[in-house]
Each structure stands twice: as structure tokens, then as C-alpha cells.
Amino acid sequence: MKTFELNSFMILNINGTDKISYTYTEFDNNGNQISCNNKRTFNVDNNLPLQNHIAEIKKYIKENKLSK
């Protein structure tokens, strides 16, 4: 069974629509790396729980990183 490791992600707002882009590494059954720096993107759309998490991340950054 292949496994995947998330390397990075970014929340983008393009024309008022939130998107999440991420990169990951893929491993085979023995733990050997098959591929790396694979990139994917998806729209957040009407996924309310995910929208709430994004709002909390933005709030954290605004209150803890931009206000100092």
C-alpha cells in the first residue's frame, strides 16, 4: 500500500474563492520514495468546516504575526 507525506500547503484566495494548494511525497510499501514535490490544488467551495479552519488560521496570523 502506498503512503503519502504532506510537505507543504498554502491557502490562496483567487477572485474571492479560497483554494488550497499542497505538495506531497509518495512512498511504496517498503517506505522507499517513489516521487516527491507532487502538486495538487482544490477549491474549498461550500465546505463549512474547512472554511472555519481557514478563518481561524487567518485570525491567528492577523492577531499574532501582523499586530506586532
N, C-alpha and C positions, 0 to 999 in steps of 0.2 A: 504494500500500500504506500503510495506516495505521501509525503508530508510537505507542508509549506511553512515558511517562516516569514512573517511580515517584517519588512525592513524599514519602511517609512510610509507616512501618509500625509496628505495635505488637503485642507478644505478650501475650495475655491468658490467664489461667487461670480458667476458669469451671467450677465444680463438679468440679475435678480434671482437666478436659480443656483442653489447650492449643489456642488459636485464634490465628490471625494475621489482623489487620485491616490494610488498606492503602488508601491513596489514590493516584490516578494522574491524569495529564493525557493526553488523546488528541489526536494531530495528524494532519492529512490528508497526502496525497502531497507537497504543496508546503511542508510544515512549518508550516502555519497551525494554530493551536489550534482544535480542534473542541469540546472540552469539558474541564472541569477539576473537581478535587475529587470525582472519581468514587470511590465507596467499595465495597469488597468485603471479605468475610470467609470464611475457610475453616478447617476443623478439621485439626489436624496428624495426628490418628489414629495409625496404625502406621507412619508414615514415619520409620524409624530414623535415617537421615542428617540429616533436618531436626530431629528431637528432639535429636540430638547437638549440632547447631549452636546450638539454643536453650539447651541446658545450658551450653555454653561462654560464651555471651553473659551468662547469669545469673551464672556463676562470675566472669567479668571484672568485672561491676558489683559483686558482693559483695566481691571482693578489692581492687579499685582505687578504688571510689567510696564504699562503705559502711564501710570499715575505717579511715577517716582521721578 
